[in-house]
Amino acid sequence: MNKKNPQANEATIIKDEIVKDIVAINKGKAGDAQLRPNMAVLIIGDEMECKNKLANLEKEAKKVGIDIHSYICPLDSDMEEIEAMTECLNEDELIDGIYLYEEVPEEFDYEKIISTIETSKNLNSSLENNNEEIKIAKLFRYCIDIMKDKEKNSQ
């Protein structure tokens, strides 16, 4: 146990639980029948900057078995385009959860965008003001929980 960084320990514990959950969900399922959580990440800004910001999230998601689908909206997007994107993601049955990258440029209304994301898919609601590592782990945990609920309800 890392006594110097208890937040790193908490993130590791959460990530280990996620891996165990994915294994348990897929126990006895073959190939194509196996489930993988799918998380959409909506990010607004310069494409190169956005890709840099997404790199760590994508790396960590791969470690625990979550598929990330990135949707980059350029700075010249308007609210109608962003609302259309969230509506499409809300309706997409493949997507278990939607995360709006929190560093929204000031010309966009973060709360208004969040309000367009269906409550049952809104991953931002699960986050508190934690360090980045715990935030990512909790984000993944919430995505898994949504997928598990969806799987339970489909049986």
Secondary structure, 3 states (H helix, E strand, C coil): CCCCCHHHHHHHHHHHHHHHHHHHHCCCCCHHHCCCCEEEEEEECCHHHHHHHHHHHHHHHHHHCCEEEEEEECCCCCHHHHHHHHHHHHHCCCCCEEEECCCCCCCCCHHHHHHCCCHHHECHHHCCCCCHHHHHHHHHHHHHHHHHHHHHHCC
